[in-house]
Amino acid sequence: MTTAASLAYAEDFLSEDDHLVAARRRSDDVGVIPVGPGGGAALSFLASVVQAKSVAEIGTGTGVSGLWLLRGMQPDGVLTSVDLEAEHQRLARETFTEAGYAPQRFRLIAGAGLDVMPRLTDAGYDVVFLDGDKVEYGEYLDQAMRLVRPGGIIVFDNALWHDRVADPAQRDPETSAIRDVVQRVRNDERLRSVLLPLGDGLLAAQLLA
Ligand SMILES: C[S@@+](CC[C@H](N)C(=O)[O-])C[C@H]1O[C@@H](n2cnc3c(N)ncnc32)[C@H](O)[C@@H]1O
């Protein structure tokens, strides 16, 4: 079995530059928990593999995941990111701008994921990344299935949720909602999926063409 030391080694496989370190500091300042370096690297890799020009994200935070995604996207790609908290998005804007991204590369929408997602374009996204309210993960999956283009990828953060998802005795609303989504994704024949044990768990699924 993989040891904690090996998991930590994989998590830190790619190091973060000053812009990501600054974005993490902003997250700390406002009490946001961003993806770890391993999860961030996986997001960047997935965006690159599908040559993403259009990515939707629910849960901007202060832009750690967004910066990793932008770095994997095509040079003219646009990140659309939604967050309830205008202050988090103000800090994310700082993150993206300081990292050298022009304003036309990112579209920040302040609002609740479930209010905004129905207004986004059907099959308009190469990657849809979900990292907002864990209790809403089931509804995010319904929306993401509509938003992602065939061949595109849906990704959920916190798929292992602090080791609670794997423990059937844990039945709090967040854990149950995430466990439900993991099961739905695994059983959906329209999706090819993988559960990556990076950070707090990254569930990725490709919509088959
Ligand atoms: C875990 S943080 C996101 C971290 C970010 N994805 C990263 O890795 O850098 C979750 C974010 O989701 C936002 N959020 C919580 N509930 C939400 C909802 N219902 N709709 C949109 N955003 C929400 C919070 O304000 C917070 O900024």
The ligand as an SDF file (V2000), in Angstrom:
LIG
                    3D

 27 29  0  0  0  0  0  0  0  0999 V2000
  -13.1170   25.2510   -1.2320 C   0  0  0  0  0  0  0  0  0  0  0  0
  -13.3760   26.9000   -1.6950 S   0  0  0  0  0  0  0  0  0  0  0  0
  -12.8570   26.9450   -3.3800 C   0  0  0  0  0  0  0  0  0  0  0  0
  -11.3980   26.9090   -3.5420 C   0  0  0  0  0  0  0  0  0  0  0  0
  -10.9160   27.0770   -4.9680 C   0  0  0  0  0  0  0  0  0  0  0  0
  -11.6220   26.1880   -5.8880 N   0  0  0  0  0  0  0  0  0  0  0  0
   -9.4370   26.7550   -5.0080 C   0  0  0  0  0  0  0  0  0  0  0  0
   -9.0800   25.5650   -5.0050 O   0  0  0  0  0  0  0  0  0  0  0  0
   -8.6350   27.6940   -5.0090 O   0  0  0  0  0  0  0  0  0  0  0  0
  -15.0960   26.9670   -1.8810 C   0  0  0  0  0  0  0  0  0  0  0  0
  -15.6080   28.2670   -2.4520 C   0  0  0  0  0  0  0  0  0  0  0  0
  -16.9710   28.0470   -2.8260 O   0  0  0  0  0  0  0  0  0  0  0  0
  -17.7300   29.1750   -2.4930 C   0  0  0  0  0  0  0  0  0  0  0  0
  -19.1120   28.7120   -2.3490 N   0  0  0  0  0  0  0  0  0  0  0  0
  -19.7030   28.0970   -1.2810 C   0  0  0  0  0  0  0  0  0  0  0  0
  -20.9700   27.7870   -1.5650 N   0  0  0  0  0  0  0  0  0  0  0  0
  -21.1870   28.1970   -2.8340 C   0  0  0  0  0  0  0  0  0  0  0  0
  -22.3030   28.1580   -3.7070 C   0  0  0  0  0  0  0  0  0  0  0  0
  -23.4630   27.6210   -3.3100 N   0  0  0  0  0  0  0  0  0  0  0  0
  -22.1850   28.6940   -4.9420 N   0  0  0  0  0  0  0  0  0  0  0  0
  -21.0100   29.2450   -5.3550 C   0  0  0  0  0  0  0  0  0  0  0  0
  -19.9180   29.3020   -4.5680 N   0  0  0  0  0  0  0  0  0  0  0  0
  -20.0050   28.7900   -3.3340 C   0  0  0  0  0  0  0  0  0  0  0  0
  -17.1000   29.7330   -1.2280 C   0  0  0  0  0  0  0  0  0  0  0  0
  -17.3600   31.1030   -1.0850 O   0  0  0  0  0  0  0  0  0  0  0  0
  -15.6230   29.4260   -1.4730 C   0  0  0  0  0  0  0  0  0  0  0  0
  -14.9570   30.5280   -2.0480 O   0  0  0  0  0  0  0  0  0  0  0  0
  1  2  1  0
  2  3  1  0
  2 10  1  0
  3  4  1  0
  4  5  1  0
  5  6  1  0
  5  7  1  0
  7  8  2  0
  7  9  1  0
 10 11  1  0
 11 12  1  0
 11 26  1  0
 12 13  1  0
 13 14  1  0
 13 24  1  0
 14 15  1  0
 14 23  1  0
 15 16  2  0
 16 17  1  0
 17 18  1  0
 17 23  2  0
 18 19  1  0
 18 20  2  0
 20 21  1  0
 21 22  2  0
 22 23  1  0
 24 25  1  0
 24 26  1  0
 26 27  1  0
M  CHG  2   2   1   9  -1
M  END
$$$$
